[in-house]
Amino acid sequence: MQPQLQASPSELKQKFFALQSPRDVADLLEIPYDKLIYHLYRQTDDDKYQ
């Protein structure tokens, strides 16, 4: 995983407006889907919304 997104701003905009699933979000963020799900559901609600 890179600290910066590799896609161009126009590609990111196109991908953002085409989002339809959690896998699309992972693709947009350039992270593996399983890591996205892990971080979304691993944390308690109190930790998520600080």
mmCIF file of the N, C-alpha and C atoms, coordinates in Angstrom:
data_MODEL
# 
_entry.id   MODEL 
# 
loop_
_atom_site.group_PDB 
_atom_site.id 
_atom_site.type_symbol 
_atom_site.label_atom_id 
_atom_site.label_alt_id 
_atom_site.label_comp_id 
_atom_site.label_asym_id 
_atom_site.label_entity_id 
_atom_site.label_seq_id 
_atom_site.pdbx_PDB_ins_code 
_atom_site.Cartn_x 
_atom_site.Cartn_y 
_atom_site.Cartn_z 
_atom_site.occupancy 
_atom_site.B_iso_or_equiv 
_atom_site.pdbx_formal_charge 
_atom_site.auth_seq_id 
_atom_site.auth_comp_id 
_atom_site.auth_asym_id 
_atom_site.auth_atom_id 
_atom_site.pdbx_PDB_model_num 
ATOM 1   N N  . MET A 1 1  ? 0.833   -1.178 0.000   1.00 0.00 ? 1  MET A N  1 
ATOM 2   C CA . MET A 1 1  ? 0.000   0.000  0.000   1.00 0.00 ? 1  MET A CA 1 
ATOM 3   C C  . MET A 1 1  ? 0.882   1.247  0.000   1.00 0.00 ? 1  MET A C  1 
ATOM 4   N N  . GLN A 1 2  ? 0.508   2.172  -0.822  1.00 0.00 ? 2  GLN A N  1 
ATOM 5   C CA . GLN A 1 2  ? 1.224   3.431  -0.941  1.00 0.00 ? 2  GLN A CA 1 
ATOM 6   C C  . GLN A 1 2  ? 0.538   4.494  -0.067  1.00 0.00 ? 2  GLN A C  1 
ATOM 7   N N  . PRO A 1 3  ? 1.302   5.454  0.460   1.00 0.00 ? 3  PRO A N  1 
ATOM 8   C CA . PRO A 1 3  ? 0.678   6.512  1.258   1.00 0.00 ? 3  PRO A CA 1 
ATOM 9   C C  . PRO A 1 3  ? -0.113  7.504  0.403   1.00 0.00 ? 3  PRO A C  1 
ATOM 10  N N  . GLN A 1 4  ? 0.136   7.511  -0.905  1.00 0.00 ? 4  GLN A N  1 
ATOM 11  C CA . GLN A 1 4  ? -0.587  8.401  -1.808  1.00 0.00 ? 4  GLN A CA 1 
ATOM 12  C C  . GLN A 1 4  ? -1.245  7.564  -2.900  1.00 0.00 ? 4  GLN A C  1 
ATOM 13  N N  . LEU A 1 5  ? -2.400  8.024  -3.355  1.00 0.00 ? 5  LEU A N  1 
ATOM 14  C CA . LEU A 1 5  ? -3.094  7.324  -4.432  1.00 0.00 ? 5  LEU A CA 1 
ATOM 15  C C  . LEU A 1 5  ? -2.334  7.514  -5.734  1.00 0.00 ? 5  LEU A C  1 
ATOM 16  N N  . GLN A 1 6  ? -2.304  6.469  -6.536  1.00 0.00 ? 6  GLN A N  1 
ATOM 17  C CA . GLN A 1 6  ? -1.550  6.500  -7.786  1.00 0.00 ? 6  GLN A CA 1 
ATOM 18  C C  . GLN A 1 6  ? -2.382  6.992  -8.968  1.00 0.00 ? 6  GLN A C  1 
ATOM 19  N N  . ALA A 1 7  ? -3.700  6.912  -8.860  1.00 0.00 ? 7  ALA A N  1 
ATOM 20  C CA . ALA A 1 7  ? -4.573  7.324  -9.960  1.00 0.00 ? 7  ALA A CA 1 
ATOM 21  C C  . ALA A 1 7  ? -4.587  8.851  -10.075 1.00 0.00 ? 7  ALA A C  1 
ATOM 22  N N  . SER A 1 8  ? -4.873  9.322  -11.275 1.00 0.00 ? 8  SER A N  1 
ATOM 23  C CA . SER A 1 8  ? -4.958  10.768 -11.500 1.00 0.00 ? 8  SER A CA 1 
ATOM 24  C C  . SER A 1 8  ? -6.267  11.297 -10.907 1.00 0.00 ? 8  SER A C  1 
ATOM 25  N N  . PRO A 1 9  ? -6.327  12.587 -10.651 1.00 0.00 ? 9  PRO A N  1 
ATOM 26  C CA . PRO A 1 9  ? -7.573  13.157 -10.116 1.00 0.00 ? 9  PRO A CA 1 
ATOM 27  C C  . PRO A 1 9  ? -8.793  12.869 -10.994 1.00 0.00 ? 9  PRO A C  1 
ATOM 28  N N  . SER A 1 10 ? -8.634  12.899 -12.297 1.00 0.00 ? 10 SER A N  1 
ATOM 29  C CA . SER A 1 10 ? -9.773  12.620 -13.176 1.00 0.00 ? 10 SER A CA 1 
ATOM 30  C C  . SER A 1 10 ? -10.200 11.157 -13.079 1.00 0.00 ? 10 SER A C  1 
ATOM 31  N N  . GLU A 1 11 ? -9.236  10.241 -12.938 1.00 0.00 ? 11 GLU A N  1 
ATOM 32  C CA . GLU A 1 11 ? -9.568  8.824  -12.753 1.00 0.00 ? 11 GLU A CA 1 
ATOM 33  C C  . GLU A 1 11 ? -10.274 8.607  -11.421 1.00 0.00 ? 11 GLU A C  1 
ATOM 34  N N  . LEU A 1 12 ? -9.796  9.268  -10.370 1.00 0.00 ? 12 LEU A N  1 
ATOM 35  C CA . LEU A 1 12 ? -10.423 9.139  -9.056  1.00 0.00 ? 12 LEU A CA 1 
ATOM 36  C C  . LEU A 1 12 ? -11.855 9.666  -9.087  1.00 0.00 ? 12 LEU A C  1 
ATOM 37  N N  . LYS A 1 13 ? -12.069 10.778 -9.760  1.00 0.00 ? 13 LYS A N  1 
ATOM 38  C CA . LYS A 1 13 ? -13.416 11.344 -9.868  1.00 0.00 ? 13 LYS A CA 1 
ATOM 39  C C  . LYS A 1 13 ? -14.341 10.377 -10.596 1.00 0.00 ? 13 LYS A C  1 
ATOM 40  N N  . GLN A 1 14 ? -13.864 9.800  -11.683 1.00 0.00 ? 14 GLN A N  1 
ATOM 41  C CA . GLN A 1 14 ? -14.654 8.846  -12.455 1.00 0.00 ? 14 GLN A CA 1 
ATOM 42  C C  . GLN A 1 14 ? -14.994 7.619  -11.611 1.00 0.00 ? 14 GLN A C  1 
ATOM 43  N N  . LYS A 1 15 ? -14.006 7.084  -10.887 1.00 0.00 ? 15 LYS A N  1 
ATOM 44  C CA . LYS A 1 15 ? -14.232 5.928  -10.028 1.00 0.00 ? 15 LYS A CA 1 
ATOM 45  C C  . LYS A 1 15 ? -15.195 6.260  -8.893  1.00 0.00 ? 15 LYS A C  1 
ATOM 46  N N  . PHE A 1 16 ? -15.062 7.475  -8.316  1.00 0.00 ? 16 PHE A N  1 
ATOM 47  C CA . PHE A 1 16 ? -15.928 7.873  -7.206  1.00 0.00 ? 16 PHE A CA 1 
ATOM 48  C C  . PHE A 1 16 ? -17.393 7.870  -7.636  1.00 0.00 ? 16 PHE A C  1 
ATOM 49  N N  . PHE A 1 17 ? -17.693 8.450  -8.786  1.00 0.00 ? 17 PHE A N  1 
ATOM 50  C CA . PHE A 1 17 ? -19.076 8.522  -9.242  1.00 0.00 ? 17 PHE A CA 1 
ATOM 51  C C  . PHE A 1 17 ? -19.611 7.179  -9.718  1.00 0.00 ? 17 PHE A C  1 
ATOM 52  N N  . ALA A 1 18 ? -18.728 6.197  -9.904  1.00 0.00 ? 18 ALA A N  1 
ATOM 53  C CA . ALA A 1 18 ? -19.149 4.860  -10.330 1.00 0.00 ? 18 ALA A CA 1 
ATOM 54  C C  . ALA A 1 18 ? -19.248 3.878  -9.161  1.00 0.00 ? 18 ALA A C  1 
ATOM 55  N N  . LEU A 1 19 ? -19.000 4.341  -7.917  1.00 0.00 ? 19 LEU A N  1 
ATOM 56  C CA . LEU A 1 19 ? -19.024 3.438  -6.761  1.00 0.00 ? 19 LEU A CA 1 
ATOM 57  C C  . LEU A 1 19 ? -20.383 2.764  -6.615  1.00 0.00 ? 19 LEU A C  1 
ATOM 58  N N  . GLN A 1 20 ? -20.346 1.427  -6.456  1.00 0.00 ? 20 GLN A N  1 
ATOM 59  C CA . GLN A 1 20 ? -21.575 0.677  -6.265  1.00 0.00 ? 20 GLN A CA 1 
ATOM 60  C C  . GLN A 1 20 ? -21.453 -0.379 -5.173  1.00 0.00 ? 20 GLN A C  1 
ATOM 61  N N  . SER A 1 21 ? -20.241 -0.657 -4.727  1.00 0.00 ? 21 SER A N  1 
ATOM 62  C CA . SER A 1 21 ? -20.071 -1.722 -3.751  1.00 0.00 ? 21 SER A CA 1 
ATOM 63  C C  . SER A 1 21 ? -18.851 -1.428 -2.871  1.00 0.00 ? 21 SER A C  1 
ATOM 64  N N  . PRO A 1 22 ? -18.736 -2.139 -1.747  1.00 0.00 ? 22 PRO A N  1 
ATOM 65  C CA . PRO A 1 22 ? -17.541 -1.991 -0.919  1.00 0.00 ? 22 PRO A CA 1 
ATOM 66  C C  . PRO A 1 22 ? -16.252 -2.337 -1.673  1.00 0.00 ? 22 PRO A C  1 
ATOM 67  N N  . ARG A 1 23 ? -16.336 -3.264 -2.595  1.00 0.00 ? 23 ARG A N  1 
ATOM 68  C CA . ARG A 1 23 ? -15.147 -3.601 -3.397  1.00 0.00 ? 23 ARG A CA 1 
ATOM 69  C C  . ARG A 1 23 ? -14.721 -2.427 -4.268  1.00 0.00 ? 23 ARG A C  1 
ATOM 70  N N  . ASP A 1 24 ? -15.686 -1.656 -4.747  1.00 0.00 ? 24 ASP A N  1 
ATOM 71  C CA . ASP A 1 24 ? -15.365 -0.463 -5.522  1.00 0.00 ? 24 ASP A CA 1 
ATOM 72  C C  . ASP A 1 24 ? -14.653 0.572  -4.646  1.00 0.00 ? 24 ASP A C  1 
ATOM 73  N N  . VAL A 1 25 ? -15.074 0.694  -3.385  1.00 0.00 ? 25 VAL A N  1 
ATOM 74  C CA . VAL A 1 25 ? -14.426 1.624  -2.451  1.00 0.00 ? 25 VAL A CA 1 
ATOM 75  C C  . VAL A 1 25 ? -12.979 1.200  -2.222  1.00 0.00 ? 25 VAL A C  1 
ATOM 76  N N  . ALA A 1 26 ? -12.767 -0.095 -2.003  1.00 0.00 ? 26 ALA A N  1 
ATOM 77  C CA . ALA A 1 26 ? -11.406 -0.600 -1.809  1.00 0.00 ? 26 ALA A CA 1 
ATOM 78  C C  . ALA A 1 26 ? -10.552 -0.319 -3.048  1.00 0.00 ? 26 ALA A C  1 
ATOM 79  N N  . ASP A 1 27 ? -11.129 -0.513 -4.209  1.00 0.00 ? 27 ASP A N  1 
ATOM 80  C CA . ASP A 1 27 ? -10.404 -0.241 -5.450  1.00 0.00 ? 27 ASP A CA 1 
ATOM 81  C C  . ASP A 1 27 ? -10.060 1.247  -5.555  1.00 0.00 ? 27 ASP A C  1 
ATOM 82  N N  . LEU A 1 28 ? -11.002 2.106  -5.217  1.00 0.00 ? 28 LEU A N  1 
ATOM 83  C CA . LEU A 1 28 ? -10.754 3.543  -5.247  1.00 0.00 ? 28 LEU A CA 1 
ATOM 84  C C  . LEU A 1 28 ? -9.634  3.925  -4.295  1.00 0.00 ? 28 LEU A C  1 
ATOM 85  N N  . LEU A 1 29 ? -9.631  3.343  -3.117  1.00 0.00 ? 29 LEU A N  1 
ATOM 86  C CA . LEU A 1 29 ? -8.613  3.644  -2.109  1.00 0.00 ? 29 LEU A CA 1 
ATOM 87  C C  . LEU A 1 29 ? -7.302  2.900  -2.350  1.00 0.00 ? 29 LEU A C  1 
ATOM 88  N N  . GLU A 1 30 ? -7.304  2.015  -3.340  1.00 0.00 ? 30 GLU A N  1 
ATOM 89  C CA . GLU A 1 30 ? -6.122  1.234  -3.710  1.00 0.00 ? 30 GLU A CA 1 
ATOM 90  C C  . GLU A 1 30 ? -5.621  0.390  -2.541  1.00 0.00 ? 30 GLU A C  1 
ATOM 91  N N  . ILE A 1 31 ? -6.578  -0.254 -1.876  1.00 0.00 ? 31 ILE A N  1 
ATOM 92  C CA . ILE A 1 31 ? -6.248  -1.186 -0.791  1.00 0.00 ? 31 ILE A CA 1 
ATOM 93  C C  . ILE A 1 31 ? -6.991  -2.489 -1.035  1.00 0.00 ? 31 ILE A C  1 
ATOM 94  N N  . PRO A 1 32 ? -6.482  -3.599 -0.530  1.00 0.00 ? 32 PRO A N  1 
ATOM 95  C CA . PRO A 1 32 ? -7.196  -4.864 -0.670  1.00 0.00 ? 32 PRO A CA 1 
ATOM 96  C C  . PRO A 1 32 ? -8.540  -4.817 0.068   1.00 0.00 ? 32 PRO A C  1 
ATOM 97  N N  . TYR A 1 33 ? -9.540  -5.431 -0.525  1.00 0.00 ? 33 TYR A N  1 
ATOM 98  C CA . TYR A 1 33 ? -10.884 -5.448 0.054   1.00 0.00 ? 33 TYR A CA 1 
ATOM 99  C C  . TYR A 1 33 ? -10.874 -6.015 1.475   1.00 0.00 ? 33 TYR A C  1 
ATOM 100 N N  . ASP A 1 34 ? -10.115 -7.083 1.707   1.00 0.00 ? 34 ASP A N  1 
ATOM 101 C CA . ASP A 1 34 ? -10.111 -7.701 3.037   1.00 0.00 ? 34 ASP A CA 1 
ATOM 102 C C  . ASP A 1 34 ? -9.541  -6.750 4.100   1.00 0.00 ? 34 ASP A C  1 
ATOM 103 N N  . LYS A 1 35 ? -8.588  -5.915 3.741   1.00 0.00 ? 35 LYS A N  1 
ATOM 104 C CA . LYS A 1 35 ? -8.062  -4.935 4.705   1.00 0.00 ? 35 LYS A CA 1 
ATOM 105 C C  . LYS A 1 35 ? -9.100  -3.852 5.013   1.00 0.00 ? 35 LYS A C  1 
ATOM 106 N N  . LEU A 1 36 ? -9.836  -3.426 4.006   1.00 0.00 ? 36 LEU A N  1 
ATOM 107 C CA . LEU A 1 36 ? -10.901 -2.442 4.223   1.00 0.00 ? 36 LEU A CA 1 
ATOM 108 C C  . LEU A 1 36 ? -11.934 -2.982 5.194   1.00 0.00 ? 36 LEU A C  1 
ATOM 109 N N  . ILE A 1 37 ? -12.403 -4.188 4.954   1.00 0.00 ? 37 ILE A N  1 
ATOM 110 C CA . ILE A 1 37 ? -13.420 -4.800 5.815   1.00 0.00 ? 37 ILE A CA 1 
ATOM 111 C C  . ILE A 1 37 ? -12.876 -5.011 7.222   1.00 0.00 ? 37 ILE A C  1 
ATOM 112 N N  . TYR A 1 38 ? -11.650 -5.436 7.328   1.00 0.00 ? 38 TYR A N  1 
ATOM 113 C CA . TYR A 1 38 ? -11.041 -5.655 8.641   1.00 0.00 ? 38 TYR A CA 1 
ATOM 114 C C  . TYR A 1 38 ? -11.073 -4.364 9.460   1.00 0.00 ? 38 TYR A C  1 
ATOM 115 N N  . HIS A 1 39 ? -10.658 -3.267 8.860   1.00 0.00 ? 39 HIS A N  1 
ATOM 116 C CA . HIS A 1 39 ? -10.589 -2.008 9.608   1.00 0.00 ? 39 HIS A CA 1 
ATOM 117 C C  . HIS A 1 39 ? -11.972 -1.425 9.875   1.00 0.00 ? 39 HIS A C  1 
ATOM 118 N N  . LEU A 1 40 ? -12.915 -1.666 9.001   1.00 0.00 ? 40 LEU A N  1 
ATOM 119 C CA . LEU A 1 40 ? -14.270 -1.165 9.230   1.00 0.00 ? 40 LEU A CA 1 
ATOM 120 C C  . LEU A 1 40 ? -14.953 -1.872 10.388  1.00 0.00 ? 40 LEU A C  1 
ATOM 121 N N  . TYR A 1 41 ? -14.749 -3.179 10.479  1.00 0.00 ? 41 TYR A N  1 
ATOM 122 C CA . TYR A 1 41 ? -15.491 -3.952 11.472  1.00 0.00 ? 41 TYR A CA 1 
ATOM 123 C C  . TYR A 1 41 ? -14.685 -4.315 12.713  1.00 0.00 ? 41 TYR A C  1 
ATOM 124 N N  . ARG A 1 42 ? -13.388 -4.119 12.687  1.00 0.00 ? 42 ARG A N  1 
ATOM 125 C CA . ARG A 1 42 ? -12.548 -4.444 13.837  1.00 0.00 ? 42 ARG A CA 1 
ATOM 126 C C  . ARG A 1 42 ? -12.731 -3.429 14.956  1.00 0.00 ? 42 ARG A C  1 
ATOM 127 N N  . GLN A 1 43 ? -12.840 -2.170 14.596  1.00 0.00 ? 43 GLN A N  1 
ATOM 128 C CA . GLN A 1 43 ? -12.938 -1.119 15.599  1.00 0.00 ? 43 GLN A CA 1 
ATOM 129 C C  . GLN A 1 43 ? -14.347 -1.047 16.180  1.00 0.00 ? 43 GLN A C  1 
ATOM 130 N N  . THR A 1 44 ? -14.405 -0.671 17.446  1.00 0.00 ? 44 THR A N  1 
ATOM 131 C CA . THR A 1 44 ? -15.708 -0.458 18.080  1.00 0.00 ? 44 THR A CA 1 
ATOM 132 C C  . THR A 1 44 ? -16.297 0.852  17.561  1.00 0.00 ? 44 THR A C  1 
ATOM 133 N N  . ASP A 1 45 ? -17.592 1.027  17.698  1.00 0.00 ? 45 ASP A N  1 
ATOM 134 C CA . ASP A 1 45 ? -18.227 2.256  17.234  1.00 0.00 ? 45 ASP A CA 1 
ATOM 135 C C  . ASP A 1 45 ? -17.651 3.474  17.944  1.00 0.00 ? 45 ASP A C  1 
ATOM 136 N N  . ASP A 1 46 ? -17.322 3.345  19.229  1.00 0.00 ? 46 ASP A N  1 
ATOM 137 C CA . ASP A 1 46 ? -16.741 4.467  19.955  1.00 0.00 ? 46 ASP A CA 1 
ATOM 138 C C  . ASP A 1 46 ? -15.403 4.893  19.369  1.00 0.00 ? 46 ASP A C  1 
ATOM 139 N N  . ASP A 1 47 ? -14.609 3.936  18.904  1.00 0.00 ? 47 ASP A N  1 
ATOM 140 C CA . ASP A 1 47 ? -13.316 4.256  18.306  1.00 0.00 ? 47 ASP A CA 1 
ATOM 141 C C  . ASP A 1 47 ? -13.474 4.864  16.914  1.00 0.00 ? 47 ASP A C  1 
ATOM 142 N N  . LYS A 1 48 ? -14.504 4.463  16.177  1.00 0.00 ? 48 LYS A N  1 
ATOM 143 C CA . LYS A 1 48 ? -14.702 4.953  14.819  1.00 0.00 ? 48 LYS A CA 1 
ATOM 144 C C  . LYS A 1 48 ? -15.066 6.429  14.797  1.00 0.00 ? 48 LYS A C  1 
ATOM 145 N N  . TYR A 1 49 ? -15.823 6.882  15.781  1.00 0.00 ? 49 TYR A N  1 
ATOM 146 C CA . TYR A 1 49 ? -16.409 8.221  15.712  1.00 0.00 ? 49 TYR A CA 1 
ATOM 147 C C  . TYR A 1 49 ? -15.838 9.176  16.738  1.00 0.00 ? 49 TYR A C  1 
ATOM 148 N N  . GLN A 1 50 ? -14.542 9.155  16.908  1.00 0.00 ? 50 GLN A N  1 
ATOM 149 C CA . GLN A 1 50 ? -13.910 10.090 17.857  1.00 0.00 ? 50 GLN A CA 1 
ATOM 150 C C  . GLN A 1 50 ? -13.560 11.377 17.167  1.00 0.00 ? 50 GLN A C  1 
# 
